[in-house]
Amino acid sequence: MVAQLDADYVQARPTKALSRLVSYALFEGRPVTTRGRWINPLVFGQLAVAKKIPQLKSVRRPLFIVGTGRSGTTILGKVLSLHRDVGFLNEPKALWHAIHPHEDVIGNYDRGPAAYRLGASDADEAVVRRAHRLFGAYLTAVGASRVLDKYPELVFRIPFVRSIFPDARFLFVVRNGWDTVCSVAAWSERHGTTGDGEPRDWWGVDDRKWRLLVEQVATTHPALQGRREELLGLDRHVDRAALEWALAMNEGMEHEEKDPNAVTRVHYEDLVFAPRKTIRRVFKRCHLSEDNAPLAYAQQTIRTAPSKAAIDLAPRIAPLFHETMMALGYA
């Protein structure tokens, strides 16, 4: 559905539908596995203009939803986007590509060098200026006072984001690993395409994302050092998804431990079984005022999904996956 709009969402707060359409049409960009990529020149054209004009609005206490895809990040973003103060960007990879030219690990807009991890040193003066101008332009365009940016891969870039926005807050979404892994595998099999002779799926254009994840993230983990070729040879979606999930979860837990005031863990299962309580906790942690529209939408639309059974994983992946499950309380 366009811009994640549905009838219940529009009814909950009609003005937010326009906000979502502006976000979709002018700031987010369309990834390589989707239709509607004709809109990208328009998106990058207006982003180029926004980078050059003075900052239109201050960006204060922006919120970022991080973790892994298929773990509940989208539904959390949709619910919070109904808050009266919030403007919601759903994986605005075009915007981030306009901020930093090496952030595109998928290959949506660029096939040049890319960095899975971005750190404080990558946020130079020009990057900071571009980010504040673009996010400020976004807040002006949608008439919001707080940015909510759902981009799960930013879990590997938290120091980078905090160097740009020192008062940023992160919602670290976690979900049972088996459920996430199966959802990723199903998504890639359902939405994977081929273009110009190259496969395009969850793992990027011609496996670009997978190679970068292995080479820049996985091989730095103590349990996986020296295993580059073995990991690159994994071709099952479930094995790849299990590794991505474990690495992202460990990254999030590390930042949560370092700065619990900036990083808030949100369990998908809590969101499903106690939506009002969970969203109210998020409101408090993010300094958002009480607002019934997102609470009612969450209660009305969030549904449970059957839990997925365990799968035999590749021997090199399984120990790290099971250790991460235990660390997150999914014994």
ROVEXFI-590215 format. One line per 3 residues: their letters; for each residue y, z, x of C-alpha. Coordinates in steps of 0.05 Angstrom, whole numbers, padded with zeros to 5 digits, always signed. Each point is the difference from the previous one (the first is absolute). Layout:
N
A) Y Z X ~ ...
***
This chain:
331
MVA) +00000 +00000 +00000 ~ +00070 -00016 +00025 ~ +00032 +00059 +00036
QLD) -00055 +00046 -00026 ~ +00034 +00001 -00069 ~ -00040 +00016 -00062
ADY) +00018 +00017 -00072 ~ -00007 +00075 +00010 ~ +00045 -00002 +00061
VQA) +00054 -00039 -00035 ~ -00003 +00046 -00060 ~ +00004 +00062 +00044
RPT) +00068 -00019 +00029 ~ +00023 -00071 -00016 ~ +00055 -00002 +00053
KAL) -00053 +00009 +00054 ~ -00031 -00068 -00017 ~ +00064 -00034 +00024
SRL) -00001 +00042 +00063 ~ -00071 -00020 +00015 ~ +00016 -00074 -00011
VSY) +00058 +00004 +00048 ~ -00045 +00035 +00052 ~ -00053 -00053 -00009
ALF) +00046 -00061 +00001 ~ +00049 +00020 +00054 ~ -00030 +00051 +00048
EGR) -00076 +00004 +00002 ~ -00024 -00070 +00017 ~ -00068 -00029 -00019
PVT) -00059 +00010 +00047 ~ -00045 -00056 +00023 ~ -00058 +00016 -00048
TRG) +00043 -00005 -00062 ~ +00033 -00053 -00043 ~ +00075 -00009 -00006
RWI) +00015 -00007 +00074 ~ +00053 -00051 -00019 ~ +00045 +00060 -00010
NPL) -00002 +00021 +00073 ~ +00057 -00046 +00024 ~ +00044 +00031 -00053
VFG) -00020 +00070 +00022 ~ +00013 -00012 +00074 ~ +00065 -00037 -00015
QLA) +00030 +00059 -00037 ~ -00028 +00050 +00052 ~ +00035 -00041 +00055
VAK) +00066 +00008 -00037 ~ -00011 +00074 -00013 ~ -00012 +00012 +00074
KIP) +00069 -00027 +00018 ~ +00044 +00035 -00051 ~ +00024 +00072 +00006
QLK) -00047 +00053 -00027 ~ +00010 +00005 -00075 ~ -00031 +00068 -00013
SVR) -00025 +00059 +00040 ~ -00075 +00009 +00004 ~ -00017 +00073 -00009
RPL) -00068 +00032 +00000 ~ -00040 -00064 -00010 ~ -00072 +00008 -00023
FIV) -00060 -00038 +00030 ~ -00070 -00004 -00029 ~ -00050 -00008 +00056
GTG) -00075 +00002 +00012 ~ -00046 -00059 -00015 ~ +00000 -00052 -00054
RSG) -00047 +00009 -00060 ~ +00008 +00075 +00003 ~ +00049 +00012 -00057
TTI) +00064 -00017 +00036 ~ +00021 -00052 -00052 ~ -00009 +00044 -00061
LGK) +00037 +00057 +00034 ~ +00056 -00048 +00016 ~ +00003 -00027 -00071
VLS) +00002 +00070 -00030 ~ +00055 +00024 +00047 ~ +00039 -00065 -00009
LHR) +00015 +00022 -00071 ~ +00041 +00058 +00025 ~ +00073 -00010 -00019
DVG) +00024 +00006 +00073 ~ -00052 -00044 +00034 ~ -00002 -00073 +00020
FLN) -00072 -00022 +00015 ~ -00020 -00051 +00053 ~ -00073 -00020 -00003
EPK) -00022 -00019 +00070 ~ +00066 -00033 +00019 ~ -00029 -00034 +00062
ALW) +00054 -00054 -00001 ~ +00054 +00053 +00004 ~ -00035 +00035 +00058
HAI) -00011 -00067 +00035 ~ +00075 -00011 -00005 ~ +00010 +00068 +00032
HPH) -00051 -00007 +00057 ~ -00028 -00069 +00020 ~ -00066 +00028 +00026
EDV) -00023 +00039 -00060 ~ -00040 -00055 -00035 ~ -00073 +00018 +00015
IGN) -00026 -00042 -00059 ~ +00032 -00066 +00018 ~ +00038 -00005 -00065
YDR) +00063 -00028 +00032 ~ -00012 -00004 +00075 ~ -00058 -00016 +00047
GPA) +00034 +00026 +00063 ~ -00010 +00068 +00034 ~ -00010 +00059 -00046
AYR) -00005 +00075 +00009 ~ -00044 +00042 -00045 ~ +00034 +00062 +00026
LGA) +00076 +00004 +00006 ~ +00031 +00062 +00032 ~ +00067 +00032 +00010
SDA) +00016 -00046 +00059 ~ -00007 -00061 -00046 ~ +00057 +00025 -00044
DEA) +00059 -00024 +00043 ~ +00071 -00001 -00024 ~ -00006 -00070 -00030
VVR) -00064 +00018 -00038 ~ +00032 +00063 -00029 ~ +00061 -00038 -00021
RAH) -00040 -00054 -00035 ~ -00044 +00051 -00035 ~ +00059 +00039 -00028
RLF) +00036 -00063 -00022 ~ -00061 -00029 -00035 ~ -00022 +00064 -00034
GAY) +00072 +00014 -00018 ~ +00006 -00069 -00031 ~ -00064 +00013 -00039
LTA) +00025 +00066 -00029 ~ +00064 -00035 -00021 ~ -00038 -00058 -00032
VGA) -00043 +00046 -00043 ~ +00050 +00055 -00012 ~ -00043 +00055 +00030
SRV) +00015 +00059 +00044 ~ -00068 +00008 +00033 ~ -00046 -00052 +00031
LDK) -00075 +00004 -00012 ~ -00037 -00048 +00046 ~ -00076 -00008 -00008
YPE) -00027 -00031 +00064 ~ -00066 +00033 +00020 ~ +00000 -00027 +00072
LVF) +00062 +00039 +00015 ~ -00047 +00059 +00012 ~ -00006 -00030 +00070
RIP) +00076 -00005 +00007 ~ +00025 +00068 -00023 ~ +00038 +00015 +00066
FVR) +00033 -00069 -00006 ~ +00022 +00013 -00072 ~ +00025 +00070 +00016
SIF) +00042 -00027 +00057 ~ +00034 -00046 -00051 ~ +00003 +00052 -00056
PDA) -00005 +00071 +00029 ~ -00001 +00030 -00070 ~ -00057 -00044 -00025
RFL) -00058 +00030 -00039 ~ -00070 -00027 -00001 ~ -00052 +00004 -00056
FVV) -00067 -00005 +00035 ~ -00050 -00023 -00053 ~ -00074 +00015 +00012
RNG) -00060 -00020 -00041 ~ -00075 +00009 +00008 ~ -00019 -00047 +00056
WDT) -00058 -00032 -00037 ~ +00043 -00018 -00059 ~ +00054 -00029 +00045
VCS) -00048 -00040 +00042 ~ -00035 -00031 -00059 ~ +00067 -00017 -00032
VAA) +00024 -00034 +00063 ~ -00064 -00040 +00007 ~ +00003 -00023 -00073
WSE) +00073 -00019 +00007 ~ -00012 -00043 +00061 ~ -00059 -00035 -00032
RHG) +00039 -00012 -00064 ~ +00068 -00020 +00029 ~ -00018 -00031 +00066
TTG) +00022 -00073 +00007 ~ +00001 -00056 +00051 ~ +00063 -00036 +00022
DGE) +00008 -00052 +00054 ~ -00072 +00012 +00018 ~ +00011 +00074 +00013
PRD) -00029 +00059 -00040 ~ +00052 +00044 -00032 ~ -00022 +00067 -00027
WWG) +00009 +00075 +00009 ~ -00008 -00010 +00075 ~ +00058 -00048 +00007
VDD) +00005 -00073 +00017 ~ -00061 -00019 +00041 ~ -00017 +00074 +00011
RKW) +00068 +00014 +00032 ~ +00006 +00070 -00031 ~ -00071 +00019 +00019
RLL) +00010 -00021 +00073 ~ +00065 +00039 +00006 ~ -00030 +00061 -00033
VEQ) -00058 +00000 +00049 ~ +00039 -00017 +00063 ~ +00062 +00043 -00013
VAT) -00026 +00059 -00040 ~ -00076 +00007 -00001 ~ -00011 -00006 +00075
THP) +00051 +00056 +00013 ~ -00043 +00049 -00040 ~ -00044 +00043 +00047
ALQ) -00063 -00016 -00039 ~ +00011 -00075 +00003 ~ +00027 -00013 +00069
GRR) -00035 -00056 +00037 ~ -00028 -00028 -00066 ~ +00048 -00058 -00010
EEL) -00050 -00057 -00002 ~ -00049 +00040 -00042 ~ +00053 +00016 -00051
LGL) +00028 -00070 -00002 ~ -00070 -00024 -00016 ~ -00004 +00040 -00065
DRH) +00002 -00050 -00057 ~ -00018 +00041 -00062 ~ +00060 +00019 -00043
VDR) -00028 +00070 -00011 ~ -00005 +00015 +00075 ~ +00070 -00025 +00013
AAL) +00028 +00037 -00059 ~ -00035 +00064 +00022 ~ +00032 -00005 +00068
EWA) +00069 -00016 -00027 ~ -00005 +00059 -00048 ~ -00023 +00049 +00053
LAM) +00055 -00021 +00049 ~ +00055 +00003 -00052 ~ -00024 +00068 -00026
NEG) -00002 +00030 +00070 ~ +00069 -00028 +00014 ~ +00028 +00030 -00063
MEH) -00032 +00068 +00012 ~ +00028 +00001 +00070 ~ +00071 -00010 -00025
EEK) -00011 +00049 -00057 ~ -00019 +00053 +00051 ~ +00059 -00016 +00045
DPN) +00052 +00002 -00056 ~ -00025 +00027 -00067 ~ +00070 +00000 -00027
AVT) +00006 -00075 +00007 ~ -00071 -00020 -00019 ~ -00031 +00020 -00067
RVH) -00073 -00014 -00014 ~ -00016 -00026 -00070 ~ -00072 -00005 -00021
YED) -00015 -00058 -00047 ~ -00051 +00044 -00036 ~ +00055 +00051 -00016
LVF) +00044 -00056 -00026 ~ -00057 -00023 -00046 ~ -00023 +00068 -00027
APR) +00067 +00037 -00001 ~ +00054 -00053 -00001 ~ +00057 +00043 -00026
KTI) -00013 +00057 +00048 ~ -00007 -00048 +00059 ~ +00063 -00039 -00016
RRV) +00040 +00063 -00010 ~ -00023 +00024 +00069 ~ +00023 -00067 +00029
FKR) +00068 +00008 -00035 ~ +00009 +00068 +00032 ~ -00022 -00022 +00069
CHL) +00045 -00062 -00002 ~ +00061 +00036 -00031 ~ -00003 -00042 -00063
SED) +00024 +00029 -00065 ~ -00046 +00011 -00059 ~ -00008 -00064 -00040
NAP) -00047 -00009 -00059 ~ -00006 -00076 +00003 ~ -00045 -00003 +00061
LAY) -00039 +00061 -00023 ~ -00015 -00031 -00068 ~ -00018 -00067 +00031
AQQ) -00048 +00033 +00048 ~ -00033 +00039 -00056 ~ -00006 -00062 -00043
TIR) -00025 -00051 +00050 ~ -00039 +00032 +00057 ~ -00074 -00004 -00012
TAP) -00061 +00023 +00038 ~ -00044 -00051 +00035 ~ -00074 +00010 +00014
SKA) -00013 +00028 +00070 ~ -00034 -00047 +00048 ~ -00066 +00016 +00035
AID) -00006 +00008 +00075 ~ -00016 -00063 +00041 ~ -00036 -00008 +00066
LAP) +00055 -00013 +00050 ~ -00004 -00031 +00069 ~ -00023 +00054 +00050
RIA) +00063 -00004 +00041 ~ +00043 +00013 -00062 ~ -00040 +00050 -00039
PLF) +00012 +00064 +00042 ~ +00076 -00007 -00002 ~ -00001 -00017 -00074
HET) -00042 +00061 -00018 ~ +00041 +00046 +00044 ~ +00063 -00024 -00035
MMA) -00032 +00011 -00068 ~ -00015 +00072 +00019 ~ +00071 +00011 +00028
LGY) +00030 -00023 -00066 ~ -00046 +00044 -00042 ~ -00047 -00055 -00025
A) -00064 +00033 +00023
***
